[in-house]
Amino acid sequence: MKVLIVGGVAGGAGAAARLRRNDEKAEIILFEKGQYISFANCGLPYYIGGTITEREKLQLQTPEAFRARFNVDVRVNNEVLSVDSAAKTVSVKNHATGETYTERYDKLVLSPGASPIRPNMPGMEDNHVFTLRNIPDTYAIYDHIEQNQPKTAAVIGAGFIGLEMAENLAHRGLKVSVVEASPHVMAPIDLDMAHPVHNYIRGVGVGLYVGKKCASFTRDAVLLEDGTSIPADMVILSIGVMPETRFLQGSGVELGKRGEILIDDQLRTSVADIYALGDAATVKNIVTGSTQVIPLAGPANKQARIVADVICGKNARYKGSQGTSIMKFFDLVVACTGEKEESLKANGIPYHKIFTVSASHAGYYPDGTQMVVKTLFAPETGKILGAQIVGGEGTDKRIDDLANAVRFGMTVYDLQEMELAYAPPFSSAKDPVNMVGFVGQNVLEGTMVPFYAEDVANIPANAVCLDVRNPEELDELGTIPGFVNIPVNQLRDRLGEVDLSKEIYVSCQVGLRGYVAQRILAQNGAKVHNLSGGYTLYSAYVKDQEGLADGELKNCASCGKQEKK
């Protein structure tokens, strides 16, 4: 059996290695149009920032080592130009020699990846505009900084790579600004979870321009459509990628609207004996059932194993993806899995949402950090549909727990029963994931009726609004204008001060004491709503509306008027 593989990074190299483990006799040829295979895409920003200091660490395998270990004919600088599926051949150009030749196949695996989108915009030639996708891109950016010592940089696009690049450029001493055309950074999360991220970005001194489009460039600036000029001695374009599938035109392989390769659950294309995987191929979204491209390293590596097994006659299937991902930005960690609220709405999928705010470990153990967890679940069954976390230490383990919940169809009731590792330095006896389950059950049973930060402006004028924190917290942290303070520990004795015939809206710091107050008031006949995520999320929402950084906003304790510190 002769197997040709197009693309030599995660998917292609992984498929070649698994094929060899399955079949020692197969002839395997791996084509990579660049000079590197099996390199660490996700580590590239950290070499630019200086966290990774040795260039060779970026290469997980050299062509020579891969050839020696797996007996694979690795051909770097060889680009597949076209596929003739009727003749079962590919046309290849050797960029080192200029030669073009034809190679026959029995099976063909397509793992061409995707290339950065680089629109032609006015003034690009005047500035130093880079994209980051491979090792040569990385070296070009690193060497430019070393040789030219730029003082300012703009990153266009605030996805994972864009924000990681912003952090690493800041580590190199540049004054960095981030421009994002969408209303919020990081497309896989919702706007309400992006509020604290926006505030944090501003808080570390990185300029942030959301809902703004880049129009043109000058020698030392980026110009936005609204006329804003942002200082930039260099620019990183990080506005997305497109599948590298132009060479498939005329091959018979069916492509989607953006050039993505359409495949089934055995990674077969529309043409017999041709398979595809990785960033250029579609997958099934396990929550919505829709077909989409989810360009992540984890799914690509799993697909590589499966496609090799299918080629070798095993009944392996790729069941779909859920887009589990995580990013570090300075000391902030942002993670998500499954569907976000915006997508559920677009797909007409009903859901409940809750926000829980938990400490990374036991409160009495020092140096804990706070994490905000947004969880989406089905109204009838409590099945977990998606989750997002903004926090610090411990965010990774909690998103992994919730990713398993999405993957295996678990419910909020199942989260309650998860027996998770506990010791004071690592967690609490009621882990943040358990807390999601408890609050989810309360919502399903109607004992917790949430409202949200964006609803505050629409609270009925005749409603009763209570802040049940202690007075000193209001003095230090602020309160929502119009909310009257009755501490939860005094509420039973002061019920006479509350008009129980009116709707009541309750707020506390994170939502827990608000729930206690809700239960007291509800069992005394009141209709009560509790602010999900408490004042923590409300203040993040207000700060972001004002374009402020963390720590810049408080409320005047006497009049409730919002003031900048």
Buried (B, 14 or more C-beta within 10 A) or exposed (E): EBBBBBBBBBBBBBBBBBBBEBBEEBBBBBBBBBEBBBBBBBBBBBBBBEEBEEEEEBBBBBBEBBBEEBBBBBBBBBBBEBBBBEEBBBBBBBEEEEEEEEBEBEBBBBBBBBBBEEEEBEBBEEBBBBBBBBBEBBBBBBEBBEEEEBEBBBBBBBBBBBBBBBBBBBBBEBBBBBBBBBEBBBBBBBBBBBBBBBBBBBBBEBBBBBEBEBBBBEEBBBBBEEEBEBBBBBBBBBBBBBBBBEBBEEBBBEBBEEBBBBBEBBBBBBBEBBBBBBBBBBBBBBBBEBBBBBBBBEBBBBBBBBBBBBBBEEEBEBEBBBBBBBBBBBEBBBBBBBBBBBBBEEEEBEBBBBBBBBBBBBEEBEEBBBBBBBBBBBEEEBBBBBBBBBBBBBBEBBBBBBBBBBBEEBBBBBBBEBEBEBEBEBBBEBBBBBBBBBBBBBBBEEBBBBBBBBEBEEBEEEBBBBBBBBEEBBBEBBBBBEBEBBBBEEBEEEBEEBEBEEBBBBBBBBBBBBBBBBBBBBEEEBEBBBBBBBBBBBBBBBBBEEEBBBEBBBBEBEEBEBEEE
